[in-house]
């Protein structure tokens, strides 16, 4: 491994950190607060203790230090007095900004992108996911070599590796570029194997769960497929794609759980995870899971649809699943009213409740049978397009039994 400064946290001991963000005229104060809440949740997922938040009202980001000089000095004083290890910014910083901030704050500087990359690195389990994350990290780090790397040349020996007069930074860049090329080659090899496996499944109907991170996709995956997919109340609990074969009323299909999306997802991560996201691209049906109890669920839906557009996966049959109806009911009513609450919500979100959408609670298992029926009808339609000769046999069997297997 190439030696680097500890900018990507791997230690289990909690670091103490402060958060920093700016409030601009382009977004409301509520949005700024919500983005900071999400950043704090990301920090918690990365095992970082958030001590304080700093927000500054600015017309635009300071090109030199992101925040204004006065706010930076205020933060520097707080960091020194409270033994803070790290400061995390809610936007991606330029290499120049990192350089100036380090000189003033004298602590570790992280931005939102690097924090997300760190979480992905912690969560990746398969060889493919680990290579994808490592590649994204190297691509992120490459333009920041002057500040983030030291003594890279020690990791590479051999005759002619460092000729007289060659600068250390040039060598560092070459080493990183070589590493990127090697990782891309490994990823391409894994992708060829994945394509072969996916081709073998071309005769199967494929359904993929998509949505913002932490909306309940893995919980729903476990319910629908009776599997044991890891689910946790943290961001990016699922990084690797999980595929399970499901059979309902003798109609088989493949159900996949994929990585959740998030605002300001690093572009390098999207690019590197395209092979994993192929499960979405090649799916016949998408189950878009939405946290209906989240105050900005509509913005989260937009983020998901924008990401789907980036990977060219929007022209598919999409079933929108408004999850966590129980949580929203508790927010609206002091007491749970099972009959009235869903009706009330259906009126509020009537414009969103098209024929292909449903309100459910995965944890309370509310409306799960109705959801299964909706998915089953969509899967059956596609299944009989692939196997039209099976229609008559299916109808006979369906009349005999309506229960899901």
BELHUQUI-V16965 format. One record per residue. N is the residue number from 1. SS is DSSP state (helix for helix, strand for strand, loop for the rest). PHI is phi in whole degrees, -180 to 180 (none if undefined). Layout:
n=(N:N)
ss=(SS:SS)
phi=(PHI:PHI)
This chain:
n=(1:2:3:4:5:6:7:8:9:10:11:12:13:14:15:16:17:18:19:20:21:22:23:24:25:26:27:28:29:30:31:32:33:34:35:36:37:38:39:40:41:42:43:44:45:46:47:48:49:50:51:52:53:54:55:56:57:58:59:60:61:62:63:64:65:66:67:68:69:70:71:72:73:74:75:76:77:78:79:80:81:82:83:84:85:86:87:88:89:90:91:92:93:94:95:96:97:98:99:100:101:102:103:104:105:106:107:108:109:110:111:112:113:114:115:116:117:118:119:120:121:122:123:124:125:126:127:128:129:130:131:132:133:134:135:136:137:138:139:140:141:142:143:144:145:146:147:148:149:150:151:152:153:154:155:156:157:158:159:160:161:162:163:164:165:166:167:168:169:170:171:172:173:174:175:176:177:178:179:180:181:182:183:184:185:186:187:188:189:190:191:192:193:194:195:196:197:198:199:200:201:202:203:204:205:206:207:208:209:210:211:212:213:214:215:216:217:218:219:220:221:222:223:224:225:226:227:228:229:230:231:232:233:234:235:236:237:238:239:240:241:242:243:244:245:246:247:248:249:250:251:252:253:254:255:256:257:258:259:260:261:262:263:264:265:266:267:268:269:270:271:272:273:274:275:276:277:278:279:280:281:282:283:284:285:286:287:288:289:290:291:292:293:294:295:296:297:298:299:300:301:302:303:304:305:306:307:308:309:310:311:312:313:314:315:316:317:318:319:320:321:322:323:324:325:326:327:328:329:330:331:332:333:334:335:336:337:338:339:340:341:342:343:344:345:346:347:348:349:350:351:352:353:354:355:356:357:358:359:360:361:362:363:364:365:366:367:368:369:370:371:372:373:374:375:376:377:378:379:380:381:382:383:384:385:386:387:388:389:390:391:392:393:394:395:396:397:398:399:400:401:402:403:404:405)
ss=(loop:loop:loop:strand:loop:loop:loop:loop:loop:loop:loop:loop:loop:loop:strand:strand:strand:strand:strand:strand:strand:strand:strand:loop:loop:loop:loop:loop:helix:helix:helix:helix:helix:helix:helix:helix:helix:helix:helix:helix:helix:helix:helix:helix:helix:loop:loop:strand:strand:strand:strand:strand:strand:strand:strand:strand:strand:loop:loop:loop:loop:strand:loop:loop:loop:strand:loop:loop:helix:helix:helix:helix:helix:helix:helix:helix:helix:helix:helix:helix:helix:helix:loop:loop:loop:strand:strand:strand:strand:loop:loop:loop:loop:loop:helix:helix:helix:helix:helix:helix:helix:helix:helix:helix:helix:loop:loop:strand:strand:strand:strand:helix:helix:helix:helix:helix:helix:helix:helix:helix:helix:helix:helix:loop:loop:loop:helix:helix:helix:helix:helix:helix:helix:helix:helix:helix:helix:helix:helix:helix:helix:helix:loop:loop:helix:helix:helix:helix:strand:loop:loop:helix:helix:helix:helix:loop:loop:loop:loop:loop:loop:loop:loop:loop:loop:loop:loop:helix:helix:helix:helix:helix:helix:helix:helix:helix:helix:helix:helix:helix:helix:helix:helix:helix:helix:helix:helix:helix:helix:helix:helix:helix:helix:helix:helix:helix:helix:helix:helix:helix:loop:loop:loop:loop:strand:strand:strand:strand:strand:strand:strand:strand:loop:loop:loop:loop:helix:helix:helix:helix:helix:helix:helix:helix:helix:loop:loop:loop:loop:loop:loop:loop:loop:loop:loop:loop:loop:loop:loop:loop:loop:strand:strand:strand:strand:strand:strand:strand:loop:loop:strand:strand:strand:strand:strand:strand:strand:loop:loop:loop:strand:loop:loop:loop:loop:loop:helix:helix:helix:helix:helix:helix:loop:loop:loop:loop:loop:helix:helix:helix:helix:loop:loop:loop:strand:strand:strand:strand:strand:strand:strand:loop:loop:loop:loop:loop:helix:helix:helix:helix:helix:helix:helix:helix:helix:helix:helix:helix:helix:helix:loop:loop:loop:loop:loop:loop:strand:strand:strand:strand:strand:strand:strand:loop:helix:helix:helix:helix:helix:helix:helix:helix:loop:loop:loop:loop:loop:helix:helix:helix:helix:helix:helix:helix:helix:helix:helix:helix:loop:loop:loop:loop:loop:loop:loop:loop:strand:strand:strand:loop:strand:loop:loop:loop:loop:strand:loop:helix:helix:helix:helix:helix:helix:helix:helix:helix:helix:helix:helix:helix:helix:helix:helix:helix:helix:helix:loop:helix:helix:helix:helix:helix:helix:helix:helix:helix:helix:helix:helix:helix:loop:loop:loop:loop:loop)
phi=(none:-73:-73:-146:-66:-78:-87:-107:-71:-125:-70:-81:-66:-70:-90:-96:-139:-117:-107:-138:-152:-118:-109:-111:-63:-77:-140:-77:-66:-62:-65:-59:-65:-66:-63:-68:-60:-67:-64:-64:-67:-62:-62:-62:-61:-87:66:-116:-90:-88:-94:-158:-117:-124:-130:-125:-82:-138:-72:-157:-66:-71:-66:-91:-129:70:-96:-72:-60:-63:-68:-62:-66:-62:-66:-60:-65:-65:-61:-67:-79:-118:53:-86:-86:-143:-122:-116:-97:-81:-126:-75:-95:-82:-55:-66:-64:-60:-61:-70:-67:-61:-65:-90:-86:57:-149:-71:-111:-123:-115:-58:-63:-67:-64:-64:-61:-63:-64:-60:-64:-70:-89:-62:-116:-81:-61:-63:-64:-63:-67:-61:-68:-62:-63:-62:-64:-64:-68:-69:-76:-49:-73:-112:-58:-63:-110:-105:-128:-147:56:-66:-63:-67:-85:-133:-108:104:-71:79:-77:-137:-79:-58:89:-76:-76:-61:-63:-64:-65:-58:-62:-66:-63:-66:-62:-63:-64:-62:-63:-65:-65:-64:-66:-63:-66:-64:-65:-65:-65:-63:-66:-66:-62:-63:-66:-68:-63:-68:-103:-63:-85:-103:-72:-118:-123:-125:-84:-131:157:-65:-66:66:-103:106:-64:-68:-62:-67:-58:-64:-67:-77:-108:55:-105:-127:-79:-63:-133:-151:-82:-142:-73:58:-63:-112:-113:-83:-73:-122:-121:-129:-86:-125:-128:-121:49:66:-107:-89:-158:-104:-114:-121:-108:-121:-62:-77:-95:-158:-60:55:-64:-55:-60:-64:-71:-61:-63:-72:-93:-61:-69:-70:-71:-61:-60:-78:-59:-96:-73:-84:-135:-111:-103:-86:-89:-124:-83:-66:-83:-76:-61:-118:-63:-67:-66:-63:-62:-64:-60:-64:-66:-65:-67:-62:-65:-63:-98:59:-132:-93:-87:-137:-72:-120:-104:-91:-113:-84:-91:67:-62:-68:-68:-66:-60:-66:-72:-86:-114:-69:-123:-70:-122:-52:-83:-79:-60:-60:-64:-61:-68:-64:-71:-63:-109:-59:-68:-98:-91:-77:-61:-104:-147:-158:-94:-142:-132:-69:-71:-91:58:-87:63:-69:-66:-64:-66:-59:-64:-63:-66:-60:-65:-68:-65:-61:-57:-71:-62:-79:-73:-79:-123:-63:-72:-88:-61:-63:-62:-64:-59:-65:-69:-68:-65:-81:-153:-111:-83:-83:-91)
